[in-house]
Amino acid sequence: MNNAIAVRRRQALQRLDAALKRLRDGEFGYCLECGEEIALRRLELDPTVTFCTECPSRT
């Protein structure tokens, strides 16, 4: 169980690092598939999201 927790923490850190990189690059808040803005409410709930709700690749 501790191993699974460590994996989830590592994955969460990777998502946060990716979000910070998008922020630095001026790409934060835009869908990786269509390029449209991701809804502010969606980003408030999870700032690591990379897809809008309209795109099928959303995670």
mmCIF file of the N, C-alpha and C atoms, coordinates in Angstrom:
data_MODEL
# 
_entry.id   MODEL 
# 
loop_
_atom_site.group_PDB 
_atom_site.id 
_atom_site.type_symbol 
_atom_site.label_atom_id 
_atom_site.label_alt_id 
_atom_site.label_comp_id 
_atom_site.label_asym_id 
_atom_site.label_entity_id 
_atom_site.label_seq_id 
_atom_site.pdbx_PDB_ins_code 
_atom_site.Cartn_x 
_atom_site.Cartn_y 
_atom_site.Cartn_z 
_atom_site.occupancy 
_atom_site.B_iso_or_equiv 
_atom_site.pdbx_formal_charge 
_atom_site.auth_seq_id 
_atom_site.auth_comp_id 
_atom_site.auth_asym_id 
_atom_site.auth_atom_id 
_atom_site.pdbx_PDB_model_num 
ATOM 1   N N  . MET A 1 1  ? 0.830   -1.186 0.000   1.00 0.00 ? 1  MET A N  1 
ATOM 2   C CA . MET A 1 1  ? 0.000   0.000  0.000   1.00 0.00 ? 1  MET A CA 1 
ATOM 3   C C  . MET A 1 1  ? 0.878   1.254  0.000   1.00 0.00 ? 1  MET A C  1 
ATOM 4   N N  . ASN A 1 2  ? 1.966   1.269  0.762   1.00 0.00 ? 2  ASN A N  1 
ATOM 5   C CA . ASN A 1 2  ? 2.864   2.423  0.772   1.00 0.00 ? 2  ASN A CA 1 
ATOM 6   C C  . ASN A 1 2  ? 3.449   2.690  -0.598  1.00 0.00 ? 2  ASN A C  1 
ATOM 7   N N  . ASN A 1 3  ? 3.696   1.620  -1.351  1.00 0.00 ? 3  ASN A N  1 
ATOM 8   C CA . ASN A 1 3  ? 4.226   1.767  -2.702  1.00 0.00 ? 3  ASN A CA 1 
ATOM 9   C C  . ASN A 1 3  ? 3.206   2.472  -3.601  1.00 0.00 ? 3  ASN A C  1 
ATOM 10  N N  . ALA A 1 4  ? 1.958   2.108  -3.484  1.00 0.00 ? 4  ALA A N  1 
ATOM 11  C CA . ALA A 1 4  ? 0.907   2.735  -4.286  1.00 0.00 ? 4  ALA A CA 1 
ATOM 12  C C  . ALA A 1 4  ? 0.767   4.213  -3.935  1.00 0.00 ? 4  ALA A C  1 
ATOM 13  N N  . ILE A 1 5  ? 0.889   4.546  -2.680  1.00 0.00 ? 5  ILE A N  1 
ATOM 14  C CA . ILE A 1 5  ? 0.819   5.946  -2.246  1.00 0.00 ? 5  ILE A CA 1 
ATOM 15  C C  . ILE A 1 5  ? 1.989   6.727  -2.831  1.00 0.00 ? 5  ILE A C  1 
ATOM 16  N N  . ALA A 1 6  ? 3.159   6.135  -2.803  1.00 0.00 ? 6  ALA A N  1 
ATOM 17  C CA . ALA A 1 6  ? 4.349   6.792  -3.355  1.00 0.00 ? 6  ALA A CA 1 
ATOM 18  C C  . ALA A 1 6  ? 4.182   7.034  -4.860  1.00 0.00 ? 6  ALA A C  1 
ATOM 19  N N  . VAL A 1 7  ? 3.614   6.069  -5.558  1.00 0.00 ? 7  VAL A N  1 
ATOM 20  C CA . VAL A 1 7  ? 3.383   6.224  -7.001  1.00 0.00 ? 7  VAL A CA 1 
ATOM 21  C C  . VAL A 1 7  ? 2.406   7.366  -7.257  1.00 0.00 ? 7  VAL A C  1 
ATOM 22  N N  . ARG A 1 8  ? 1.317   7.419  -6.505  1.00 0.00 ? 8  ARG A N  1 
ATOM 23  C CA . ARG A 1 8  ? 0.325   8.502  -6.681  1.00 0.00 ? 8  ARG A CA 1 
ATOM 24  C C  . ARG A 1 8  ? 0.929   9.863  -6.380  1.00 0.00 ? 8  ARG A C  1 
ATOM 25  N N  . ARG A 1 9  ? 1.754   9.939  -5.352  1.00 0.00 ? 9  ARG A N  1 
ATOM 26  C CA . ARG A 1 9  ? 2.418   11.208 -5.026  1.00 0.00 ? 9  ARG A CA 1 
ATOM 27  C C  . ARG A 1 9  ? 3.366   11.639 -6.141  1.00 0.00 ? 9  ARG A C  1 
ATOM 28  N N  . ARG A 1 10 ? 4.102   10.698 -6.661  1.00 0.00 ? 10 ARG A N  1 
ATOM 29  C CA . ARG A 1 10 ? 5.042   10.996 -7.750  1.00 0.00 ? 10 ARG A CA 1 
ATOM 30  C C  . ARG A 1 10 ? 4.281   11.471 -8.990  1.00 0.00 ? 10 ARG A C  1 
ATOM 31  N N  . GLN A 1 11 ? 3.155   10.825 -9.294  1.00 0.00 ? 11 GLN A N  1 
ATOM 32  C CA . GLN A 1 11 ? 2.340   11.228 -10.440 1.00 0.00 ? 11 GLN A CA 1 
ATOM 33  C C  . GLN A 1 11 ? 1.752   12.625 -10.227 1.00 0.00 ? 11 GLN A C  1 
ATOM 34  N N  . ALA A 1 12 ? 1.315   12.905 -9.002  1.00 0.00 ? 12 ALA A N  1 
ATOM 35  C CA . ALA A 1 12 ? 0.764   14.230 -8.696  1.00 0.00 ? 12 ALA A CA 1 
ATOM 36  C C  . ALA A 1 12 ? 1.841   15.299 -8.843  1.00 0.00 ? 12 ALA A C  1 
ATOM 37  N N  . LEU A 1 13 ? 3.047   15.016 -8.388  1.00 0.00 ? 13 LEU A N  1 
ATOM 38  C CA . LEU A 1 13 ? 4.150   15.968 -8.540  1.00 0.00 ? 13 LEU A CA 1 
ATOM 39  C C  . LEU A 1 13 ? 4.484   16.195 -10.011 1.00 0.00 ? 13 LEU A C  1 
ATOM 40  N N  . GLN A 1 14 ? 4.435   15.158 -10.809 1.00 0.00 ? 14 GLN A N  1 
ATOM 41  C CA . GLN A 1 14 ? 4.699   15.299 -12.240 1.00 0.00 ? 14 GLN A CA 1 
ATOM 42  C C  . GLN A 1 14 ? 3.639   16.177 -12.904 1.00 0.00 ? 14 GLN A C  1 
ATOM 43  N N  . ARG A 1 15 ? 2.371   15.986 -12.520 1.00 0.00 ? 15 ARG A N  1 
ATOM 44  C CA . ARG A 1 15 ? 1.295   16.826 -13.079 1.00 0.00 ? 15 ARG A CA 1 
ATOM 45  C C  . ARG A 1 15 ? 1.475   18.282 -12.661 1.00 0.00 ? 15 ARG A C  1 
ATOM 46  N N  . LEU A 1 16 ? 1.864   18.507 -11.405 1.00 0.00 ? 16 LEU A N  1 
ATOM 47  C CA . LEU A 1 16 ? 2.096   19.873 -10.930 1.00 0.00 ? 16 LEU A CA 1 
ATOM 48  C C  . LEU A 1 16 ? 3.283   20.515 -11.637 1.00 0.00 ? 16 LEU A C  1 
ATOM 49  N N  . ASP A 1 17 ? 4.357   19.766 -11.816 1.00 0.00 ? 17 ASP A N  1 
ATOM 50  C CA . ASP A 1 17 ? 5.514   20.284 -12.546 1.00 0.00 ? 17 ASP A CA 1 
ATOM 51  C C  . ASP A 1 17 ? 5.134   20.665 -13.973 1.00 0.00 ? 17 ASP A C  1 
ATOM 52  N N  . ALA A 1 18 ? 4.322   19.830 -14.614 1.00 0.00 ? 18 ALA A N  1 
ATOM 53  C CA . ALA A 1 18 ? 3.889   20.115 -15.982 1.00 0.00 ? 18 ALA A CA 1 
ATOM 54  C C  . ALA A 1 18 ? 3.021   21.377 -16.020 1.00 0.00 ? 18 ALA A C  1 
ATOM 55  N N  . ALA A 1 19 ? 2.145   21.546 -15.023 1.00 0.00 ? 19 ALA A N  1 
ATOM 56  C CA . ALA A 1 19 ? 1.296   22.741 -14.958 1.00 0.00 ? 19 ALA A CA 1 
ATOM 57  C C  . ALA A 1 19 ? 2.147   23.992 -14.754 1.00 0.00 ? 19 ALA A C  1 
ATOM 58  N N  . LEU A 1 20 ? 3.152   23.898 -13.898 1.00 0.00 ? 20 LEU A N  1 
ATOM 59  C CA . LEU A 1 20 ? 4.041   25.049 -13.681 1.00 0.00 ? 20 LEU A CA 1 
ATOM 60  C C  . LEU A 1 20 ? 4.836   25.389 -14.943 1.00 0.00 ? 20 LEU A C  1 
ATOM 61  N N  . LYS A 1 21 ? 5.243   24.377 -15.690 1.00 0.00 ? 21 LYS A N  1 
ATOM 62  C CA . LYS A 1 21 ? 5.947   24.626 -16.952 1.00 0.00 ? 21 LYS A CA 1 
ATOM 63  C C  . LYS A 1 21 ? 5.013   25.332 -17.939 1.00 0.00 ? 21 LYS A C  1 
ATOM 64  N N  . ARG A 1 22 ? 3.755   24.872 -18.032 1.00 0.00 ? 22 ARG A N  1 
ATOM 65  C CA . ARG A 1 22 ? 2.792   25.538 -18.923 1.00 0.00 ? 22 ARG A CA 1 
ATOM 66  C C  . ARG A 1 22 ? 2.577   26.978 -18.495 1.00 0.00 ? 22 ARG A C  1 
ATOM 67  N N  . LEU A 1 23 ? 2.570   27.221 -17.199 1.00 0.00 ? 23 LEU A N  1 
ATOM 68  C CA . LEU A 1 23 ? 2.411   28.574 -16.679 1.00 0.00 ? 23 LEU A CA 1 
ATOM 69  C C  . LEU A 1 23 ? 3.599   29.447 -17.098 1.00 0.00 ? 23 LEU A C  1 
ATOM 70  N N  . ARG A 1 24 ? 4.795   28.938 -16.927 1.00 0.00 ? 24 ARG A N  1 
ATOM 71  C CA . ARG A 1 24 ? 6.010   29.672 -17.334 1.00 0.00 ? 24 ARG A CA 1 
ATOM 72  C C  . ARG A 1 24 ? 6.027   29.942 -18.837 1.00 0.00 ? 24 ARG A C  1 
ATOM 73  N N  . ASP A 1 25 ? 5.546   28.976 -19.607 1.00 0.00 ? 25 ASP A N  1 
ATOM 74  C CA . ASP A 1 25 ? 5.574   29.085 -21.063 1.00 0.00 ? 25 ASP A CA 1 
ATOM 75  C C  . ASP A 1 25 ? 4.399   29.876 -21.634 1.00 0.00 ? 25 ASP A C  1 
ATOM 76  N N  . GLY A 1 26 ? 3.493   30.327 -20.755 1.00 0.00 ? 26 GLY A N  1 
ATOM 77  C CA . GLY A 1 26 ? 2.327   31.079 -21.212 1.00 0.00 ? 26 GLY A CA 1 
ATOM 78  C C  . GLY A 1 26 ? 1.257   30.216 -21.843 1.00 0.00 ? 26 GLY A C  1 
ATOM 79  N N  . GLU A 1 27 ? 1.285   28.923 -21.564 1.00 0.00 ? 27 GLU A N  1 
ATOM 80  C CA . GLU A 1 27 ? 0.322   27.990 -22.146 1.00 0.00 ? 27 GLU A CA 1 
ATOM 81  C C  . GLU A 1 27 ? -0.683  27.459 -21.125 1.00 0.00 ? 27 GLU A C  1 
ATOM 82  N N  . PHE A 1 28 ? -0.560  27.895 -19.890 1.00 0.00 ? 28 PHE A N  1 
ATOM 83  C CA . PHE A 1 28 ? -1.443  27.397 -18.833 1.00 0.00 ? 28 PHE A CA 1 
ATOM 84  C C  . PHE A 1 28 ? -2.872  27.852 -19.094 1.00 0.00 ? 28 PHE A C  1 
ATOM 85  N N  . GLY A 1 29 ? -3.811  26.945 -18.897 1.00 0.00 ? 29 GLY A N  1 
ATOM 86  C CA . GLY A 1 29 ? -5.221  27.278 -19.022 1.00 0.00 ? 29 GLY A CA 1 
ATOM 87  C C  . GLY A 1 29 ? -5.782  27.079 -20.412 1.00 0.00 ? 29 GLY A C  1 
ATOM 88  N N  . TYR A 1 30 ? -4.972  26.548 -21.318 1.00 0.00 ? 30 TYR A N  1 
ATOM 89  C CA . TYR A 1 30 ? -5.429  26.284 -22.679 1.00 0.00 ? 30 TYR A CA 1 
ATOM 90  C C  . TYR A 1 30 ? -5.412  24.787 -22.946 1.00 0.00 ? 30 TYR A C  1 
ATOM 91  N N  . CYS A 1 31 ? -6.441  24.310 -23.602 1.00 0.00 ? 31 CYS A N  1 
ATOM 92  C CA . CYS A 1 31 ? -6.588  22.893 -23.918 1.00 0.00 ? 31 CYS A CA 1 
ATOM 93  C C  . CYS A 1 31 ? -5.460  22.446 -24.850 1.00 0.00 ? 31 CYS A C  1 
ATOM 94  N N  . LEU A 1 32 ? -4.849  21.317 -24.536 1.00 0.00 ? 32 LEU A N  1 
ATOM 95  C CA . LEU A 1 32 ? -3.761  20.793 -25.357 1.00 0.00 ? 32 LEU A CA 1 
ATOM 96  C C  . LEU A 1 32 ? -4.257  20.261 -26.697 1.00 0.00 ? 32 LEU A C  1 
ATOM 97  N N  . GLU A 1 33 ? -5.552  19.958 -26.798 1.00 0.00 ? 33 GLU A N  1 
ATOM 98  C CA . GLU A 1 33 ? -6.076  19.405 -28.046 1.00 0.00 ? 33 GLU A CA 1 
ATOM 99  C C  . GLU A 1 33 ? -6.602  20.489 -28.983 1.00 0.00 ? 33 GLU A C  1 
ATOM 100 N N  . CYS A 1 34 ? -7.490  21.344 -28.478 1.00 0.00 ? 34 CYS A N  1 
ATOM 101 C CA . CYS A 1 34 ? -8.129  22.332 -29.365 1.00 0.00 ? 34 CYS A CA 1 
ATOM 102 C C  . CYS A 1 34 ? -7.562  23.734 -29.214 1.00 0.00 ? 34 CYS A C  1 
ATOM 103 N N  . GLY A 1 35 ? -6.829  23.997 -28.140 1.00 0.00 ? 35 GLY A N  1 
ATOM 104 C CA . GLY A 1 35 ? -6.235  25.311 -27.928 1.00 0.00 ? 35 GLY A CA 1 
ATOM 105 C C  . GLY A 1 35 ? -7.150  26.335 -27.288 1.00 0.00 ? 35 GLY A C  1 
ATOM 106 N N  . GLU A 1 36 ? -8.396  25.960 -27.048 1.00 0.00 ? 36 GLU A N  1 
ATOM 107 C CA . GLU A 1 36 ? -9.341  26.877 -26.411 1.00 0.00 ? 36 GLU A CA 1 
ATOM 108 C C  . GLU A 1 36 ? -9.046  26.978 -24.915 1.00 0.00 ? 36 GLU A C  1 
ATOM 109 N N  . GLU A 1 37 ? -9.527  28.064 -24.314 1.00 0.00 ? 37 GLU A N  1 
ATOM 110 C CA . GLU A 1 37 ? -9.339  28.233 -22.869 1.00 0.00 ? 37 GLU A CA 1 
ATOM 111 C C  . GLU A 1 37 ? -10.105 27.176 -22.095 1.00 0.00 ? 37 GLU A C  1 
ATOM 112 N N  . ILE A 1 38 ? -9.485  26.686 -21.045 1.00 0.00 ? 38 ILE A N  1 
ATOM 113 C CA . ILE A 1 38 ? -10.144 25.762 -20.123 1.00 0.00 ? 38 ILE A CA 1 
ATOM 114 C C  . ILE A 1 38 ? -10.917 26.619 -19.126 1.00 0.00 ? 38 ILE A C  1 
ATOM 115 N N  . ALA A 1 39 ? -12.136 26.232 -18.819 1.00 0.00 ? 39 ALA A N  1 
ATOM 116 C CA . ALA A 1 39 ? -12.988 27.000 -17.910 1.00 0.00 ? 39 ALA A CA 1 
ATOM 117 C C  . ALA A 1 39 ? -12.291 27.231 -16.573 1.00 0.00 ? 39 ALA A C  1 
ATOM 118 N N  . LEU A 1 40 ? -12.394 28.450 -16.085 1.00 0.00 ? 40 LEU A N  1 
ATOM 119 C CA . LEU A 1 40 ? -11.751 28.829 -14.833 1.00 0.00 ? 40 LEU A CA 1 
ATOM 120 C C  . LEU A 1 40 ? -12.189 27.915 -13.684 1.00 0.00 ? 40 LEU A C  1 
ATOM 121 N N  . ARG A 1 41 ? -13.449 27.608 -13.615 1.00 0.00 ? 41 ARG A N  1 
ATOM 122 C CA . ARG A 1 41 ? -13.951 26.733 -12.541 1.00 0.00 ? 41 ARG A CA 1 
ATOM 123 C C  . ARG A 1 41 ? -13.268 25.370 -12.589 1.00 0.00 ? 41 ARG A C  1 
ATOM 124 N N  . ARG A 1 42 ? -13.059 24.860 -13.786 1.00 0.00 ? 42 ARG A N  1 
ATOM 125 C CA . ARG A 1 42 ? -12.379 23.562 -13.952 1.00 0.00 ? 42 ARG A CA 1 
ATOM 126 C C  . ARG A 1 42 ? -10.937 23.661 -13.450 1.00 0.00 ? 42 ARG A C  1 
ATOM 127 N N  . LEU A 1 43 ? -10.264 24.756 -13.778 1.00 0.00 ? 43 LEU A N  1 
ATOM 128 C CA . LEU A 1 43 ? -8.889  24.944 -13.320 1.00 0.00 ? 43 LEU A CA 1 
ATOM 129 C C  . LEU A 1 43 ? -8.820  25.163 -11.814 1.00 0.00 ? 43 LEU A C  1 
ATOM 130 N N  . GLU A 1 44 ? -9.838  25.815 -11.257 1.00 0.00 ? 44 GLU A N  1 
ATOM 131 C CA . GLU A 1 44 ? -9.867  26.005 -9.797  1.00 0.00 ? 44 GLU A CA 1 
ATOM 132 C C  . GLU A 1 44 ? -9.987  24.665 -9.085  1.00 0.00 ? 44 GLU A C  1 
ATOM 133 N N  . LEU A 1 45 ? -10.768 23.758 -9.663  1.00 0.00 ? 45 LEU A N  1 
ATOM 134 C CA . LEU A 1 45 ? -10.943 22.440 -9.055  1.00 0.00 ? 45 LEU A CA 1 
ATOM 135 C C  . LEU A 1 45 ? -9.698  21.583 -9.192  1.00 0.00 ? 45 LEU A C  1 
ATOM 136 N N  . ASP A 1 46 ? -9.022  21.707 -10.343 1.00 0.00 ? 46 ASP A N  1 
ATOM 137 C CA . ASP A 1 46 ? -7.807  20.934 -10.579 1.00 0.00 ? 46 ASP A CA 1 
ATOM 138 C C  . ASP A 1 46 ? -6.907  21.706 -11.542 1.00 0.00 ? 46 ASP A C  1 
ATOM 139 N N  . PRO A 1 47 ? -5.917  22.428 -11.024 1.00 0.00 ? 47 PRO A N  1 
ATOM 140 C CA . PRO A 1 47 ? -5.051  23.234 -11.888 1.00 0.00 ? 47 PRO A CA 1 
ATOM 141 C C  . PRO A 1 47 ? -4.132  22.408 -12.790 1.00 0.00 ? 47 PRO A C  1 
ATOM 142 N N  . THR A 1 48 ? -4.163  21.094 -12.663 1.00 0.00 ? 48 THR A N  1 
ATOM 143 C CA . THR A 1 48 ? -3.311  20.266 -13.504 1.00 0.00 ? 48 THR A CA 1 
ATOM 144 C C  . THR A 1 48 ? -4.033  19.748 -14.746 1.00 0.00 ? 48 THR A C  1 
ATOM 145 N N  . VAL A 1 49 ? -5.327  20.084 -14.923 1.00 0.00 ? 49 VAL A N  1 
ATOM 146 C CA . VAL A 1 49 ? -6.053  19.586 -16.098 1.00 0.00 ? 49 VAL A CA 1 
ATOM 147 C C  . VAL A 1 49 ? -5.434  20.156 -17.365 1.00 0.00 ? 49 VAL A C  1 
ATOM 148 N N  . THR A 1 50 ? -5.475  19.365 -18.423 1.00 0.00 ? 50 THR A N  1 
ATOM 149 C CA . THR A 1 50 ? -4.847  19.778 -19.674 1.00 0.00 ? 50 THR A CA 1 
ATOM 150 C C  . THR A 1 50 ? -5.821  19.837 -20.844 1.00 0.00 ? 50 THR A C  1 
ATOM 151 N N  . PHE A 1 51 ? -7.061  19.404 -20.635 1.00 0.00 ? 51 PHE A N  1 
ATOM 152 C CA . PHE A 1 51 ? -8.047  19.403 -21.698 1.00 0.00 ? 51 PHE A CA 1 
ATOM 153 C C  . PHE A 1 51 ? -9.336  20.078 -21.234 1.00 0.00 ? 51 PHE A C  1 
ATOM 154 N N  . CYS A 1 52 ? -10.018 20.735 -22.177 1.00 0.00 ? 52 CYS A N  1 
ATOM 155 C CA . CYS A 1 52 ? -11.323 21.326 -21.870 1.00 0.00 ? 52 CYS A CA 1 
ATOM 156 C C  . CYS A 1 52 ? -12.361 20.208 -21.809 1.00 0.00 ? 52 CYS A C  1 
ATOM 157 N N  . THR A 1 53 ? -13.547 20.545 -21.420 1.00 0.00 ? 53 THR A N  1 
ATOM 158 C CA . THR A 1 53 ? -14.595 19.514 -21.300 1.00 0.00 ? 53 THR A CA 1 
ATOM 159 C C  . THR A 1 53 ? -15.158 19.106 -22.646 1.00 0.00 ? 53 THR A C  1 
ATOM 160 N N  . GLU A 1 54 ? -14.857 19.849 -23.693 1.00 0.00 ? 54 GLU A N  1 
ATOM 161 C CA . GLU A 1 54 ? -15.377 19.529 -25.015 1.00 0.00 ? 54 GLU A CA 1 
ATOM 162 C C  . GLU A 1 54 ? -14.539 18.478 -25.757 1.00 0.00 ? 54 GLU A C  1 
ATOM 163 N N  . CYS A 1 55 ? -13.278 18.376 -25.415 1.00 0.00 ? 55 CYS A N  1 
ATOM 164 C CA . CYS A 1 55 ? -12.385 17.465 -26.138 1.00 0.00 ? 55 CYS A CA 1 
ATOM 165 C C  . CYS A 1 55 ? -12.449 16.057 -25.568 1.00 0.00 ? 55 CYS A C  1 
ATOM 166 N N  . PRO A 1 56 ? -12.469 15.057 -26.444 1.00 0.00 ? 56 PRO A N  1 
ATOM 167 C CA . PRO A 1 56 ? -12.587 13.667 -25.974 1.00 0.00 ? 56 PRO A CA 1 
ATOM 168 C C  . PRO A 1 56 ? -11.360 13.154 -25.234 1.00 0.00 ? 56 PRO A C  1 
ATOM 169 N N  . SER A 1 57 ? -10.224 13.819 -25.373 1.00 0.00 ? 57 SER A N  1 
ATOM 170 C CA . SER A 1 57 ? -8.997  13.347 -24.717 1.00 0.00 ? 57 SER A CA 1 
ATOM 171 C C  . SER A 1 57 ? -8.855  13.844 -23.299 1.00 0.00 ? 57 SER A C  1 
ATOM 172 N N  . ARG A 1 58 ? -9.869  14.507 -22.793 1.00 0.00 ? 58 ARG A N  1 
ATOM 173 C CA . ARG A 1 58 ? -9.767  15.103 -21.457 1.00 0.00 ? 58 ARG A CA 1 
ATOM 174 C C  . ARG A 1 58 ? -9.408  14.061 -20.411 1.00 0.00 ? 58 ARG A C  1 
ATOM 175 N N  . THR A 1 59 ? -8.660  14.538 -19.414 1.00 0.00 ? 59 THR A N  1 
ATOM 176 C CA . THR A 1 59 ? -8.239  13.643 -18.338 1.00 0.00 ? 59 THR A CA 1 
ATOM 177 C C  . THR A 1 59 ? -8.643  14.201 -16.997 1.00 0.00 ? 59 THR A C  1 
# 
